Amino acid sequence: MITIHDAITDLHRIVYVENKPQSTRRLECLADYCVQELARRGLQGVAKEQFVPGVGRRKQWDVCWTYDHKVRLGISLKSVLRNLSGAMPNRLDDLMGEVANVQLHSPEIVVGYVMIINSDLDDGGKSAQWFRSRVQELSGRERPAWAAGMIEACVVAEASFEPRPRLMTAERDFKVFFETLAKQVIDRNPGLQPGPTTDTDP
């Protein structure tokens, strides 16, 4: 079983131990964790690195779930491990454009967003707090108000990598994230027969 702590440890290994900060595999364990947690909540067949059609162009998403030959769920995974103050505004712009692109093509699609921030370089958590507040303002999208550019759920997680990798954000945030996504997917796809969840935590 994969935990979010495993994903943070793997990110540390690739970026800091192997010194490969640009590796396309740095969030692979996090993607595996997402696949596992969605399956525990009844969404079987979740895949990684799938192309999703958009109104402008199709784009590869980190985690996707397809039902009846159409992508119904997409999760975007990001990390900012350096130059936090400079990168955050650009990441926010990227998020809104990425999300609007797929939603204008498929308004019913459910979208999740995960950002991992290096708290070691964050002055008192100011950058993470700023980014979290902005993304939360874009979260909570549900029918019938399917505004393009908003998302269903997000996690902006802080992690420390010195002297050892560890998650600084409550693990419960991820559980709420997956519960919200699964609920929205099931509500929008009434023909779906979800399996039982194995998440028994309160």
C-alpha positions in Angstrom: 0.0 0.0 0.0 1.3 3.4 -1.0 1.0 6.4 1.4 1.4 10.1 0.8 4.6 9.9 2.8 5.9 7.4 0.3 5.2 9.9 -2.5 7.1 12.7 -0.6 10.0 10.3 0.0 10.2 9.3 -3.6 10.1 12.9 -4.7 13.0 13.6 -2.4 14.9 10.7 -3.8 14.6 11.7 -7.4 15.1 15.5 -7.0 17.6 15.7 -4.2 19.4 12.3 -3.9 19.6 11.6 -7.6 19.8 15.3 -8.4 17.1 15.1 -11.2 14.8 18.1 -10.5 13.4 18.0 -14.0 12.7 14.3 -14.1 9.3 13.5 -15.5 9.2 10.6 -12.9 9.4 12.9 -9.9 5.7 12.7 -9.2 5.1 9.2 -10.4 4.7 7.7 -6.9 2.2 10.5 -6.2 0.2 9.5 -9.3 0.3 5.9 -8.1 -1.0 7.0 -4.8 -3.9 8.8 -6.5 -4.8 5.7 -8.6 -4.8 3.6 -5.4 -7.0 6.0 -3.4 -9.5 6.5 -6.1 -9.8 2.7 -6.6 -10.5 2.4 -2.8 -13.4 4.7 -3.4 -14.9 2.7 -6.2 -13.3 4.2 -9.3 -11.6 1.3 -11.0 -9.4 1.6 -14.1 -7.9 4.9 -13.3 -4.9 5.5 -15.5 -1.8 7.7 -15.5 -0.5 10.1 -18.2 -3.5 10.1 -20.5 -4.4 12.7 -23.2 -7.6 14.6 -22.6 -9.3 16.6 -25.4 -9.7 20.3 -24.9 -11.3 23.1 -26.8 -7.9 24.4 -27.8 -5.8 21.3 -27.9 -5.6 17.9 -26.2 -3.2 17.7 -23.3 -1.7 15.0 -21.2 -3.0 14.8 -17.7 -1.3 13.0 -14.8 -4.2 10.9 -13.6 -7.4 10.2 -15.5 -10.5 8.1 -15.2 -12.5 7.2 -18.3 -16.1 6.0 -18.4 -18.2 5.1 -21.4 -15.3 6.1 -23.8 -14.9 9.6 -22.3 -12.6 11.1 -19.7 -14.7 11.9 -16.7 -12.0 12.8 -14.2 -8.6 14.4 -14.5 -6.0 15.2 -11.8 -3.1 17.6 -12.3 0.0 17.0 -10.1 2.5 19.8 -9.7 5.5 20.7 -7.5 7.3 23.9 -6.7 10.6 23.2 -5.0 12.6 26.4 -5.7 11.9 30.1 -6.5 8.6 29.9 -4.8 7.6 33.6 -5.0 8.4 33.7 -8.7 6.8 30.4 -9.7 3.5 30.7 -7.8 1.7 33.3 -10.0 2.7 31.4 -13.2 1.4 28.1 -11.7 -1.9 29.8 -10.9 -2.2 31.1 -14.5 -1.3 27.6 -15.8 -3.9 26.0 -13.7 -6.8 28.2 -14.9 -5.8 27.8 -18.5 -5.3 24.1 -18.3 -8.6 23.6 -16.5 -10.7 25.9 -18.8 -9.3 24.1 -21.8 -10.8 20.7 -20.9 -13.9 22.1 -19.3 -15.0 24.1 -22.3 -14.8 20.8 -24.2 -16.4 18.6 -21.5 -18.2 20.7 -18.9 -19.1 17.7 -16.8 -15.5 16.6 -16.3 -14.3 16.5 -12.6 -11.0 18.1 -12.0 -8.6 17.7 -9.1 -5.3 19.6 -8.4 -2.4 18.7 -6.2 0.6 21.0 -5.5 3.6 20.0 -3.4 5.6 23.0 -2.1 9.0 23.0 -0.6 8.4 24.5 2.9 12.1 24.8 3.6 12.3 27.7 1.1 9.1 29.3 2.1 9.4 32.4 4.4 7.1 31.5 7.2 4.8 29.7 4.8 3.8 32.9 3.0 4.0 31.6 -0.5 2.1 28.4 0.3 -0.6 30.4 2.2 -1.0 32.8 -0.8 -1.2 30.0 -3.3 -3.6 27.9 -1.2 -6.0 30.8 -0.7 -6.1 31.5 -4.4 -6.6 27.9 -5.4 -9.3 27.4 -2.7 -11.2 30.3 -4.2 -11.3 28.4 -7.5 -12.4 25.1 -5.8 -15.8 23.7 -5.0 -17.1 23.5 -8.5 -20.3 21.3 -8.7 -23.4 21.1 -10.9 -25.3 23.0 -12.0 -22.8 25.9 -11.7 -20.1 24.4 -13.8 -18.0 27.5 -14.2 -15.0 27.0 -16.6 -11.7 27.6 -14.9 -12.8 26.3 -11.5 -12.0 22.9 -10.0 -13.8 20.4 -7.8 -11.1 19.9 -5.2 -7.5 20.7 -4.4 -4.6 20.0 -2.0 -1.8 22.5 -1.6 0.6 20.5 0.5 3.8 21.6 2.2 6.7 19.3 2.5 10.1 19.6 4.1 13.1 17.8 2.6 15.8 18.6 5.2 17.1 16.9 7.1 14.7 14.2 5.9 11.6 14.2 3.7 8.3 14.7 5.6 4.8 16.0 4.9 4.0 19.2 6.8 0.3 19.3 5.8 -2.3 17.1 7.4 -2.7 13.8 5.7 -6.5 14.2 6.2 -6.5 16.9 3.5 -5.7 14.2 0.9 -8.5 12.0 2.2 -11.0 14.8 1.9 -9.7 15.5 -1.6 -10.3 12.0 -2.9 -13.7 11.7 -1.2 -14.8 14.9 -2.9 -13.6 13.8 -6.3 -15.2 10.4 -6.0 -18.5 11.9 -4.9 -18.6 14.3 -7.8 -17.8 11.6 -10.3 -20.4 9.3 -9.0 -23.0 12.1 -8.9 -22.4 13.0 -12.5 -22.3 9.4 -13.8 -25.5 7.8 -12.5 -24.9 4.6 -14.5 -21.7 4.0 -12.5 -21.9 1.2 -9.9 -19.0 2.1 -7.5 -17.4 -0.6 -5.4 -17.3 -0.3 -1.6 -14.7 2.0 -0.1 -12.0 0.6 2.2 -11.4 3.9 3.8 -12.6 3.4 7.4 -10.9 6.4 8.9 -13.2 8.9 10.6 
